[in-house]
């Protein structure tokens, strides 16, 4: 029997176009994205983990001149990305098993880590460290309390998992990231809990 966490991939694979239709394009995330981009060079590379359909996050990164590699476990969502942004790199895959070929100037995991079970999330900090070059930026969202919840989307169960805020801070520290900014339940960003960090080393943008 598929676990609730594993069921997320099946849900987004079966109903990719409905997810895309429901995803708002208002880009209320822009202040965070622009703060992230301040640490990414012009024409720099960004890895979008759990990129969905590429709207609106990847589109904004591309429009700001960055080269995007997107990874998502849903073939339907990756197909939409490939149709919309054929000049960028879109890959079907589970981010937990990603083996990066090279480090990126920045990594975004927006509303994707939250679909992993708490037991799977600590290992993601090591992945972030392998994917972000020294001096590069990391932007991700999380829950705010350790545990699991099951929501509802279009009549189907949608899993969410979270560590504690202290766990996320410790994970960043251990993986070699300095926390630049963090807001729990940001009211200007749909109530998201957001983390912006920089991997230690490298040059600081002037």
C-alpha positions as a Markdown table, in Angstrom:
| # | Residue | x | y | z |
|---|---|---|---|---|
| 1 | Unk | 0.0 | 0.0 | 0.0 |
| 2 | Unk | 1.3 | 3.4 | -1.0 |
| 3 | Unk | 2.2 | 5.7 | 2.0 |
| 4 | Unk | 0.5 | 9.1 | 2.2 |
| 5 | Unk | 3.9 | 10.8 | 1.4 |
| 6 | Unk | 4.5 | 8.6 | -1.6 |
| 7 | Unk | 1.0 | 9.3 | -2.8 |
| 8 | Unk | 1.9 | 12.9 | -3.6 |
| 9 | Unk | 3.9 | 11.8 | -6.7 |
| 10 | Unk | 1.0 | 9.8 | -7.9 |
| 11 | Unk | -1.5 | 12.6 | -7.3 |
| 12 | Unk | 0.6 | 15.2 | -9.2 |
| 13 | Unk | 1.3 | 12.7 | -12.0 |
| 14 | Unk | -2.4 | 11.9 | -12.5 |
| 15 | Unk | -3.7 | 15.4 | -12.2 |
| 16 | Unk | -0.9 | 17.6 | -13.6 |
| 17 | Unk | -3.0 | 19.8 | -15.7 |
| 18 | Unk | -5.5 | 20.5 | -12.9 |
| 19 | Unk | -2.7 | 21.4 | -10.6 |
| 20 | Unk | -1.4 | 23.8 | -13.2 |
| 21 | Unk | -4.8 | 25.3 | -13.7 |
| 22 | Unk | -5.1 | 25.9 | -9.9 |
| 23 | Unk | -1.6 | 27.4 | -9.4 |
| 24 | Unk | -1.9 | 31.2 | -9.0 |
| 25 | Unk | 0.3 | 33.3 | -11.3 |
| 26 | Unk | 0.1 | 36.4 | -9.1 |
| 27 | Unk | 3.7 | 35.9 | -8.0 |
| 28 | Unk | 3.3 | 37.0 | -4.4 |
| 29 | Unk | 6.6 | 35.1 | -3.9 |
| 30 | Unk | 8.5 | 37.8 | -5.8 |
| 31 | Unk | 10.1 | 39.6 | -2.8 |
| 32 | Unk | 11.7 | 36.3 | -1.7 |
| 33 | Unk | 12.7 | 35.3 | -5.2 |
| 34 | Unk | 14.3 | 38.7 | -5.8 |
| 35 | Unk | 16.2 | 38.5 | -2.5 |
| 36 | Unk | 17.4 | 35.1 | -3.6 |
| 37 | Unk | 18.4 | 36.4 | -7.1 |
| 38 | Unk | 20.5 | 39.1 | -5.5 |
| 39 | Unk | 22.9 | 36.3 | -4.6 |
| 40 | Unk | 22.8 | 34.6 | -8.0 |
| 41 | Unk | 25.0 | 36.1 | -10.8 |
| 42 | Unk | 23.4 | 37.5 | -13.9 |
| 43 | Unk | 23.1 | 34.6 | -16.4 |
| 44 | Unk | 23.7 | 32.3 | -13.4 |
| 45 | Unk | 22.4 | 28.8 | -13.0 |
| 46 | Unk | 19.4 | 27.8 | -10.8 |
| 47 | Unk | 18.2 | 24.4 | -9.8 |
| 48 | Unk | 14.4 | 24.3 | -9.2 |
| 49 | Unk | 13.6 | 21.3 | -7.1 |
| 50 | Unk | 10.0 | 20.3 | -7.4 |
| 51 | Unk | 9.5 | 22.8 | -10.2 |
| 52 | Unk | 5.9 | 21.8 | -10.9 |
| 53 | Unk | 4.7 | 23.3 | -14.2 |
| 54 | Unk | 7.2 | 26.1 | -14.2 |
| 55 | Unk | 4.6 | 28.7 | -13.5 |
| 56 | Unk | 5.2 | 31.2 | -12.0 |
| 57 | Unk | 8.5 | 30.5 | -10.1 |
| 58 | Unk | 10.7 | 29.2 | -13.0 |
| 59 | Unk | 9.2 | 31.7 | -15.4 |
| 60 | Unk | 10.3 | 34.6 | -13.1 |
| 61 | Unk | 13.8 | 33.1 | -12.8 |
| 62 | Unk | 14.1 | 32.8 | -16.5 |
| 63 | Unk | 12.8 | 36.2 | -17.2 |
| 64 | Unk | 15.4 | 37.6 | -14.8 |
| 65 | Unk | 18.1 | 36.0 | -17.1 |
| 66 | Unk | 19.0 | 32.9 | -15.2 |
| 67 | Unk | 19.5 | 29.4 | -16.6 |
| 68 | Unk | 17.1 | 27.0 | -15.0 |
| 69 | Unk | 17.3 | 23.2 | -14.5 |
| 70 | Unk | 14.0 | 21.9 | -13.1 |
| 71 | Unk | 13.4 | 18.6 | -11.5 |
| 72 | Unk | 9.9 | 17.1 | -10.7 |
| 73 | Unk | 8.6 | 13.6 | -10.2 |
| 74 | Unk | 5.5 | 14.3 | -12.3 |
| 75 | Unk | 6.0 | 13.6 | -16.0 |
| 76 | Unk | 2.9 | 15.7 | -16.9 |
| 77 | Unk | 4.3 | 18.7 | -15.1 |
| 78 | Unk | 7.7 | 18.4 | -16.7 |
| 79 | Unk | 6.0 | 18.1 | -20.1 |
| 80 | Unk | 4.4 | 21.5 | -19.4 |
| 81 | Unk | 7.8 | 23.0 | -18.5 |
| 82 | Unk | 9.3 | 21.7 | -21.7 |
| 83 | Unk | 6.6 | 23.1 | -23.8 |
| 84 | Unk | 6.7 | 26.5 | -22.1 |
| 85 | Unk | 10.5 | 26.9 | -21.8 |
| 86 | Unk | 12.2 | 24.6 | -24.4 |
| 87 | Unk | 15.6 | 26.3 | -24.0 |
| 88 | Unk | 16.0 | 25.2 | -20.4 |
| 89 | Unk | 16.7 | 21.8 | -18.8 |
| 90 | Unk | 13.7 | 19.8 | -17.4 |
| 91 | Unk | 14.1 | 16.4 | -15.8 |
| 92 | Unk | 11.7 | 13.9 | -14.4 |
| 93 | Unk | 13.0 | 12.6 | -11.1 |
| 94 | Unk | 12.6 | 12.3 | -7.3 |
| 95 | Unk | 14.7 | 15.0 | -5.7 |
| 96 | Unk | 15.6 | 12.7 | -2.9 |
| 97 | Unk | 17.7 | 10.6 | -5.3 |
| 98 | Unk | 19.2 | 13.5 | -7.3 |
| 99 | Unk | 23.0 | 13.2 | -8.1 |
| 100 | Unk | 24.0 | 16.7 | -9.3 |
| 101 | Unk | 26.4 | 16.7 | -12.2 |
| 102 | Unk | 27.7 | 20.1 | -11.1 |
| 103 | Unk | 26.9 | 22.7 | -8.4 |
| 104 | Unk | 24.5 | 25.6 | -9.2 |
| 105 | Unk | 24.6 | 29.2 | -8.4 |
| 106 | Unk | 21.4 | 28.8 | -6.5 |
| 107 | Unk | 18.7 | 26.2 | -5.5 |
| 108 | Unk | 15.0 | 26.8 | -5.0 |
| 109 | Unk | 12.7 | 24.3 | -3.3 |
| 110 | Unk | 9.4 | 26.2 | -3.1 |
| 111 | Unk | 6.6 | 24.2 | -1.6 |
| 112 | Unk | 8.3 | 20.9 | -2.5 |
| 113 | Unk | 10.2 | 19.9 | 0.7 |
| 114 | Unk | 6.9 | 20.1 | 2.5 |
| 115 | Unk | 5.6 | 17.0 | 0.7 |
| 116 | Unk | 8.5 | 14.8 | 2.0 |
| 117 | Unk | 8.1 | 12.8 | 5.2 |
| 118 | Unk | 10.0 | 14.1 | 8.2 |
| 119 | Unk | 12.3 | 11.1 | 8.1 |
| 120 | Unk | 13.3 | 12.0 | 4.6 |
| 121 | Unk | 14.0 | 15.7 | 5.1 |
| 122 | Unk | 17.3 | 15.8 | 7.1 |
| 123 | Unk | 19.1 | 14.2 | 4.1 |
| 124 | Unk | 18.0 | 17.0 | 1.9 |
| 125 | Unk | 20.5 | 19.4 | 3.6 |
| 126 | Unk | 23.4 | 17.3 | 2.3 |
| 127 | Unk | 21.8 | 17.4 | -1.1 |
| 128 | Unk | 21.5 | 21.2 | -0.9 |
| 129 | Unk | 25.2 | 21.4 | 0.0 |
| 130 | Unk | 26.1 | 19.2 | -3.0 |
| 131 | Unk | 23.9 | 21.3 | -5.3 |
| 132 | Unk | 24.9 | 24.8 | -4.3 |
| 133 | Unk | 28.3 | 26.1 | -5.1 |
| 134 | Unk | 30.3 | 27.9 | -2.3 |
| 135 | Unk | 28.8 | 31.4 | -2.1 |
| 136 | Unk | 25.6 | 30.3 | -3.8 |
| 137 | Unk | 22.1 | 30.8 | -2.5 |
| 138 | Unk | 19.3 | 28.4 | -1.2 |
| 139 | Unk | 15.6 | 29.3 | -0.9 |
| 140 | Unk | 13.1 | 26.9 | 0.4 |
| 141 | Unk | 9.8 | 26.7 | 2.3 |
| 142 | Unk | 8.9 | 24.4 | 5.1 |
| 143 | Unk | 6.4 | 23.7 | 7.8 |
| 144 | Unk | 6.8 | 25.3 | 11.2 |
| 145 | Unk | 6.2 | 22.3 | 13.6 |
| 146 | Unk | 7.5 | 18.8 | 13.4 |
| 147 | Unk | 4.8 | 16.4 | 12.3 |
| 148 | Unk | 2.5 | 15.3 | 9.4 |
| 149 | Unk | -0.8 | 16.5 | 8.2 |
| 150 | Unk | -3.2 | 15.4 | 5.4 |
| 151 | Unk | -4.9 | 18.2 | 3.5 |
| 152 | Unk | -7.5 | 18.0 | 0.8 |
| 153 | Unk | -7.1 | 19.1 | -2.8 |
| 154 | Unk | -9.9 | 18.6 | -5.3 |
| 155 | Unk | -11.3 | 15.8 | -3.1 |
| 156 | Unk | -8.0 | 13.9 | -2.8 |
| 157 | Unk | -5.7 | 13.6 | 0.2 |
| 158 | Unk | -2.6 | 15.7 | 0.0 |
| 159 | Unk | 0.3 | 15.0 | 2.4 |
| 160 | Unk | 2.5 | 17.5 | 4.1 |
| 161 | Unk | 5.5 | 16.8 | 6.4 |
| 162 | Unk | 7.7 | 19.1 | 8.5 |
| 163 | Unk | 10.6 | 19.2 | 10.9 |
| 164 | Unk | 10.8 | 21.7 | 13.7 |
| 165 | Unk | 12.2 | 25.2 | 13.1 |
| 166 | Unk | 15.2 | 24.2 | 15.3 |
| 167 | Unk | 15.7 | 21.2 | 13.1 |
| 168 | Unk | 15.8 | 23.3 | 9.9 |
| 169 | Unk | 18.3 | 25.7 | 11.5 |
| 170 | Unk | 20.5 | 22.8 | 12.6 |
| 171 | Unk | 20.3 | 21.2 | 9.2 |
| 172 | Unk | 21.5 | 24.4 | 7.5 |
| 173 | Unk | 24.3 | 24.9 | 10.0 |
| 174 | Unk | 25.6 | 21.4 | 9.6 |
| 175 | Unk | 25.4 | 21.6 | 5.8 |
| 176 | Unk | 27.5 | 24.7 | 5.8 |
| 177 | Unk | 24.9 | 27.4 | 5.2 |
| 178 | Unk | 24.5 | 30.8 | 6.8 |
| 179 | Unk | 21.0 | 31.9 | 7.3 |
| 180 | Unk | 20.3 | 35.2 | 5.6 |
| 181 | Unk | 16.6 | 35.6 | 6.3 |
| 182 | Unk | 13.8 | 33.5 | 7.8 |
| 183 | Unk | 10.1 | 34.2 | 8.3 |
| 184 | Unk | 7.7 | 31.7 | 9.9 |
| 185 | Unk | 4.2 | 32.1 | 8.5 |
| 186 | Unk | 5.0 | 35.1 | 6.3 |
| 187 | Unk | 1.7 | 37.0 | 5.9 |
| 188 | Unk | 2.9 | 38.6 | 2.7 |
| 189 | Unk | 3.6 | 35.3 | 1.2 |
| 190 | Unk | 0.5 | 33.3 | 1.7 |
| 191 | Unk | 1.5 | 32.3 | 5.3 |
| 192 | Unk | 4.6 | 30.3 | 4.0 |
| 193 | Unk | 7.5 | 29.6 | 6.3 |
| 194 | Unk | 10.5 | 30.7 | 4.2 |
| 195 | Unk | 14.2 | 30.3 | 4.5 |
| 196 | Unk | 16.9 | 32.1 | 2.5 |
| 197 | Unk | 20.5 | 30.9 | 3.1 |
| 198 | Unk | 24.0 | 31.2 | 1.6 |
| 199 | Unk | 26.5 | 28.4 | 1.4 |
| 200 | Unk | 29.7 | 29.4 | 3.1 |
| 201 | Unk | 32.7 | 30.4 | 0.9 |
| 202 | Unk | 32.9 | 32.1 | -2.4 |
| 203 | Unk | 32.7 | 35.8 | -3.1 |
| 204 | Unk | 30.0 | 38.1 | -1.7 |
| 205 | Unk | 28.2 | 40.0 | -4.5 |
| 206 | Unk | 29.4 | 43.7 | -4.6 |
